Amino acid sequence: MKHRTLHSPDLRDRLPALASEIGVSLEELQEALDWCLAHDVIFEEGEGENKRFWMSSIDLEPTLSQPVARRLFRRMKQDIPARLLPRYGKNWETLKDRWQSAWDMAYNILINKIPSHHVRVAWLRLGGAKIGKGSSLWRNTEVLGIHNLVIGDDTVIGWHCQVDARAGLVIGNHVAIASHVLIIAGSHDLQAPEFWSISAAIYIDDYVWIGSRALIGFGTRLGYGSVVTANTVVGKTVAPYKIIGGTGAKVMGERAHDLNYKVGGKGLFTLFH
């Protein structure tokens, strides 16, 4: 299977450090990487600055017969802020995955409409989400992959958003996400007849402000204090403090530095949110 999630652009450069960390020789690790590439465990694409390494989004670790490859895959999983999908079958991991999907569905159909911040956040936390002090997701916002969601302190996600954390979504402190924003963790390989899924984690740093109806694509990193204007599609790394918008998410300016405000999304009237 070639369902895959983005790992890094520099896996080969990191091999010496990884070999030392794992406790094998560099030659053994290089052989293990070649084995993984030949067996659709790790995927390499692009050249030069466009080089990227992907890994299977299915947790293949228990099935890998090459011992160093198994250790490499285990170590690579630590770099992904999400739990990989299990190999479906009659096993505990499949049962847990199905239960988590049902938990997500219950939230998106029913719980996210309850006019109580405390009930909604408690449900998300019980489902595995890490949500900091004073943060709030307003009503009618859907969350996919609740167990892979991380939100810092004093962050607000507005009405009617779609928050896709299935490949990992890490949101910092004092982040303001306006209503009707889409955060999409994945897509499909358009060159594959089998329509393989592709995904990548999304990182939104402190003090980011995302305008209404923006779309944040998989693999995006929004730097500290950056701004995404309304109706903008973003699928890249945005430098700190930059204001981006329009076709191609072009840089439109730079925001003030030394940001120190509070978003204040959890207050007296959160009941109605």
N, C-alpha and C positions, 0 to 999 in steps of 0.2 A: 504494500500500500504506500502511496506517495502523498498522503495528507501530511502537511508539514507546517512548521512554525519557524519564524526567523530567529536565528541564534546570534550571529555577529558577523562583522565584515573581516575579522582578523584572526580567525581560528588558527590558521597555520602559523602566524606570527607568535601565537601564545603557546604553541606546542612545547617549547623548552620549559616554560614555567609550569605547564600542566603536567609534564612528565615528572618533574620534581615533586609536585604536589601529590600525584597519584602514586608515586613510588615505582616508576618503571623507567627504562632507558628511552631516550628520544627516538631511537630506531624502532623500538617496540611500539611506541605510540604512533609513529608515522605509519607503520604497518597496520595498526588498528584503524587509523583514519581511512587508509586506502580500502580496507575491508568494509568499513561502514559505507563508504561511497559506492562500492561495488554491489552492496546488498540493500540499497535504498533505506539506509538508516540515517545517513547524513547526506546532504545535497549541496553541491558547490555550483555557483553560477556567476556569470559576469567576469570582467577583467579589470585590473587596475583599481581605480576609485570606485568602480561599480561592483567589485567583488562582494559576494554575500554567501554566507553559509546558513543553511537551514537544517533543522533536525525533524525527525518524524514527530508529529503531534500526537501519535499513539505511543503509549509507554511500552516500548519493545524490550526494555532491559531484561525481563525474566526470560526472554526467548533467544537472546544473543548467545551463540555458541562460542564466539571468540572471547576469551576472558578479559583481555585488555580493552577490547571494544566495549564490553559490558561496563567496565569501570569508567571509560571515557564518557559513555552515554550517561551514566549515573552522575558524573561530575557536571556535564553540560546541562542537565536538568536543574542544577542549582542556580544557573544564570537566568532561568526563565521565571518570571514572577507569576506563574500559573501552574496548576497541576495538569499534567498531560492526561489525555483520555485513556481509559483502560482498553485492553483487548476484550471486546465484549464476549460474554459466554456465561456459563453457570458458575460464577465466582463472586466473592465478596466485593471486589472493586466495581464490578458491573452493577451490583445491587446498590452500592453507595452512590454511584454516578446517576442511576435512575431516580434514587430518592432525592438527590440534589436537584435534578431537573424538575421533579414534582414540586419541590420547595420553591424554585424559581417561578414556576407556573402559577402556584398559589399566590405568590406576591404580585405578579403582573396582572392576574385576573381580579383579585379581590383586595389584598392587603394594601396595595399602593393607592387605593381609593379611600381608605379610612382616614378621616380628618383628625389624626393624632400623630404627631411627629414621633412620640415615644413608642407607639405600637409599631410603626413602620421601621424605625431604626432598630428596635429590639428584634424584629423578625429578620432583618438583614444580618445583624450580628449573630443571631442564633444559627443562621445559614452559613456562617464562616467569614462574612465581611469584616474588615477592620475599619472602623469609623471613629474618628477622633472627636474630641470634646467640642461641642457647639456646632457641629456640622449637620446639615439637613438636606434631605432629598424631598422635594415637594411632591404633592399628589399627582398621580397619573403618569409618573415617570417610570419606565420599564427598566429592569436590570436583568441582564443575562450573565450567567456565570457568577452568581453572588459570592461564592467561596473564593473567587480570585480578585475581589474588589478591595482596594486599599484607599482610604480617604483620610487626609490629615485633619487638623483642627480648623474650626471656623471657616468651613467651606460650604458653599451652597450650590445645589443643582436644581434648576427651576422646573416649571411645569412641563409636562408632556415631552420629556426628553427620552431618548433611547440610549441606555448606558450598557455597552457590550464589553464585559470583562472576561470573556471566555479564554482569551489568550494572555490575560494579565492586564490590569488597568491600575496604575498607581497615580493618585492625585494628591497634591501637596496641601499646604496650609493656605488659608485666606484666598482660595480660588473661587471665582464667581462664574458660573456657567448659566447662561440665560435660558429661557424657555425654548422648546422645540429644537434643541441641539441634538444632533445624531453623533454618537461615538461608536464607530464600527470597527471591530477587532479583526475582521478577516474578509476574504473574498474567495475566488476560485481561479485555478490555473486555466486561462483561456486557450492555452496551446495544448491542453491535455484532453483527449477524447473522453477520458473517464471523469472529467470535471472535478479533479482533486481539489480539496480545500487548502487554502494558504492563509496564514494568520501571523500576527506579530503583536507584541505587547505595545501599549501606549503609555507614555509618561507625560504628566502635566505637572509642571513644577509650581512652586509657591507663587502667589499673587498673579497668576494668569487670569485673564478675563476673556471669555469666549462669548461673542455676540449671538443673538437669536438666529436660528436656522443655519448655523454653521454646521459643516460635516467634518469630523475629525477621523481620518482614515487610519488603518492599521499601520504600525511602525512609526507613527508620529511621535515626536518629542517637542513639547512646547516649553521653551526655556523660561527661566525666572522672570516674572513680571511682563511677559509678552502678551500681546492682545491680538485676537482673531476677530475681525469685524464681521458683521452680520452677513449671512448668505455666502460665506467663503468656504471653499473646499480645501482641506489641508491634508497632505500625506507625506510630510518631510520633517526634518529637524528645523526648528525656528530658534534663532539666537535670543538670548535674554533681552528683554525690554523692547524688542522690535514689534511694531504694529504692522500686521499684514492683512491684505484684503484684495478683492477683485479677482479677475481671471488669472490663474497661476499662483494665487496667494503671494503676490508681490509685496515687498517691503514698502510701506507707505510713510514710515516715520519711526520715531523712537519715543518711548514713554519716559516720564520722569523717573529718576532713580531714587534710592532711599525710601522705598515704599514702606509704610508702617500702619496702614489702616486695618480695620476689622470689617469683615463682610457682614457679620451680625445676622446670620440666617436662622438662628434659633432664639426666638424672643417671645413676647407676650402673645402674638397673633399666629404663632406657628401652628396652633390648632387648626386654623383655617387654610393652611397651606397644604 
